[in-house]
Amino acid sequence: MNISLLRILFDFGLVILIWIVQLMIYPSFRYYSENQLLQWHQKYTVAISFIVIPLMFGQLITASLQVIEERNFFTIGSLILIALVWVSTFTQFVPIHNNIASGIVNENLLKELVTKNWIRTILWSLIFIWTFFKTF
């Protein structure tokens, strides 16, 4: 299997996942009582990690290999967009999820989670579209 095909598979997996998270999972947090959300969130973060971590690392590794193989606008630009997703994830979303896990939950935090996640939704959508049109 070539690197471009692997890359499109990781990008596709992430774009599908982020749209499910954006439209269904994060908005559903507002329908739980605080106690129920704490219980669900603990299970959710562990379970989703088994999907997200391999996909994110796969995308990062394949994009990095593409830069090593050929440095051009697409490969460097893709890696920059992927880096932005990583920065956003660790500077915005890890702290929000840590707050939820610690019991610091309120309506504003849950709205912020959905609103800020549009950044990652748009970035991963752009990455997938760009990779798709570059590959095919």
N, C-alpha and C positions, 0 to 999 in steps of 0.2 A: 504494500500500500504506500503510495507516495505522500509526501509531506503536505501537499496542497489538499488532498482528499481528507487526510486526518484533520487538517486545520478547519476545513468547512464543516466537518462533523462536530468538532468541539464548539465552533461558533454557532452552529444550528442548535445544539443542545442548550447552550447558554441563552440564546435568544428565546427559545420556547420556555425555558425555565423562568426567566426574568418576567416574561409577560404573564405567566401563571401566578407568580409571586405578586406582581403589581396589581393585577385585576381581581385576584381571588384571595390569596393567602393574607397579605398585609391588611387589606380592608376588613377581612373577617375578624381580625384581632379586636376590633371595636365592639363586637357582639358577645364577647366573653366577659364574665364578671372578673374582677381583678384576681381572685383566687384561681378561677378556672384558667385564666390566661397564663398565670405563673406555672401551673401544672402543664398546660399544653405547650407553652413556649419552651420549656425544658426538653420535652420530647421532640418538638419540632426542630430545634436548633441542632440536636444530635443527629436526627434522621436526615435533615436537609444537607448537613455537612458531608454525608457519604455521597451525595450527588454533586454538590457545588465544588468541593475541594478538587476532586479529580478533573472536573471540567475546566476549572480556572487554571490549574497547573498545566493541563494538557494544552489549553489555548496559549498560555504563556510560553511553554516549551516549544510548541510548533512555530509560533510567531518568531521566537528568538532564533530557531534554526533557519527560518526563512531569511532573516536578516544576515545570518552568517553566510548562507549560500549566495545571496544576492542582495546587495544594498541598493534600494531604489525608493521612490516616493511611497509606493504601496507598502513595502515591508517595514520601513521605518515609521511611516504614518500609522500603520496598524499597531505596531509595538507601543507607540506613544498613546494611542487610544486605549489600549489594554492597560497600560500603566495608569492612566487616569481612572479606570474602573477600579484597579487595585487600591489606589490612593483614596478614592471615594469610599470604598468598602471599609478600609481600616481607619479612616479618620472620621467618618460619619456613622456608618452602620454598625460596626462593632461596638462603639460606645452606646448607641441607642439600644442594641440588644442586651448589652451589659446592664443598662438601667432597668430594662424590663425584667431581666433575670434577678435583679436585686430587689424587685418589688417597687421600683420607682415608675409607676404607670399612671398616666392620666390621658385625658382626651387629646390634649395638645401634642403630647409625645407620639401618640398613635397616628395623628394627622400628619405630623412631621415625618414619620417613617414613610408614609405613602407619598407625600409630596416630594421629599428628597429622593426617593427611589426612582422618580422619573429620570433623574440624571443617569443612573445605571441602565435603565430601560432604553433610553435613547442611545446611549453610547453602545451598548451591546447590539442594538438593532442596526446602527450604522456600521459597526464592525462586520456583522453578518452580511448585510447588503453589499458592502464594499468587497468582502472576500468572495461572495457569490459571483458578482459581476467580473471580478478579476480572474476567478477560476474558470468560469464557463463563458 
